[in-house]
Amino acid sequence: MHPPVLAHAGLLAALAQLVPGASVDQLQFAARLAAADSEAVGELAAFLTRAVTPGSRA
């Protein structure tokens, strides 16, 4: 997969953990972010995942 696609998927997964009831329409910004700077989005997704994972340090 291309880096923007992986970053987008990672960000969507992290956001889905934070807001389980979020609809696709509410998360359209994630694709724009991933296209703009996939490396930063990947880092954001990793940070958010650590933030919501019990016992991990964000």
N, C-alpha and C positions, 0 to 999 in steps of 0.2 A: 504494500500500500504506500501511497505517497505521503510524505510528512504532514501536509495539511489535513488529509483524511484521518490519519492516526491521531493528530492533535484534536481534531473536531470530535472524534469518537471518545477520546479520553476526557475531554471537557464535558461532553454530554453525560458520560457515566458519573463523573464527579458531581455535576449539578443535579442529576437524578437522585443521588444519595442525599443531597442537602434539601431538595424540594421534591419529594416523591410524586406529588400530584401535579407537577408542572406539565403543561401541554407543549406539543411541538411548536405551536405558534409563539409561545412564551420564550422559547430557546433559539429562535432564529438568529439572534445576535452571535451565537457561538460559531456559526459557519463563517460569518464575516470576520470575526476575530481570528479564526484559524487561517483564513485566506490571507489576512494582513500580516500575521507574524506567527507562524506555526510553532516555532521554537518557544516563544514566550507563552503561547497557549498550552503547550505541553508541560511547561514548568508550572503554570497556574493549575492545571489539572492535577499534577502530582501534589502540589501544595494543598489543594482542597481535599484530595483523598487522604492525605496525612492528617488534616485537620478534623476529619469526621471519623477516622479510624481510632477506636479506643486504644489507649496505651502508646500511641505514636506521638512524636513531637513535630508540630508544624514549624 
